[in-house]
Amino acid sequence: MTKASESTTNDLKEFHKAITAEGEHLYALLHHHDPDILRTVLKNPRIGDDHLLILLKRRDLPEDLILAVYKRTAGNRSHKVTLAIARNPGTDGQVIRSILPYLRLFELLDICLLPGASPDQKLAAERVIMQRIPTAPLGHKMTLARRGTTAIVAALLKEGNSQIVDLCLTNPHLTEAAVFQFLRGGSARADTISMIARHERWKQRPNIRMAILKNSKTPDIWYTLWLPGLPRPLFLQLIRSLKHHPAKKQLLLTEKKRRGLL
């Protein structure tokens, strides 16, 4: 027998084992290095969810093999297998988008925060979460406010719920730009503005202070505390921005007199 024919015979034996294996032998084949053997294993009639879950934990699976698992389980896919497909970094973007709507809210969040997850996975999971935010229970929103990504926490902040805002402000993913946009938006109220004004992380930032002072809903106490220390150019800018808000006029006039600008 030539080396070529001997190699072919050995290959055929390997493929035969892959399609007929059972028990421990079948589990062992799930760690095989050859993708062709793994594709053959998927045709084994004894393969079940436990085998697929072990296989999908591998981070070296080629995209087409994951697609084969996806197609093989169509119509009778368990939730555990669906989640395992979604969590594998080799999963195709189209497959990801088709199965994410079937995942639970915090399973989606775990994918957003999963080390090694692909950018496509994280972005797709983030979008599904943001679509669900308006109808999510308050308790779920509070958890998202604590753990959410930059985009998720910014979306939650925009809702303006004081309980949620308080949690968002301590989330390390929250950006100054998101806080600034919130202060310029219509959902900011006196109580939530004061939360930001009192917060150690945000109260000393010049852009945030100016956004607070320019908001007509800001409680008077922050003008009393901050106007005396406001640089002259910013003070004059503030006067121009609040000229249509009579409620703040007297506070600004008092500070103008103190500065000798009248």
Buried (B, 14 or more C-beta within 10 A) or exposed (E): EEEEEEEEEEEEEBBEBBBEBEEEEBBEBBEBEEBEBBBBBBEBEEBEBEBBBEBBEBEEBEEEBBBBBBEBBEEEBEEEBBBBBBBBBBBBBEBBBBBBEEBEBEBBBBBBEBEEBBEBBBBBBBBBBBEBBEEBEEEBBBBBBEBBBBBBBBBBBBBBBEEBBBBBBEBEBBEEEBBBBBBEEEEBBEEBBBBBBEBEBBBEBEEBBBBBBBBEBBEEEBBEEBBEEBEEEBBEBBBEBBEEBEEBEEBBEEBBEEEEEE
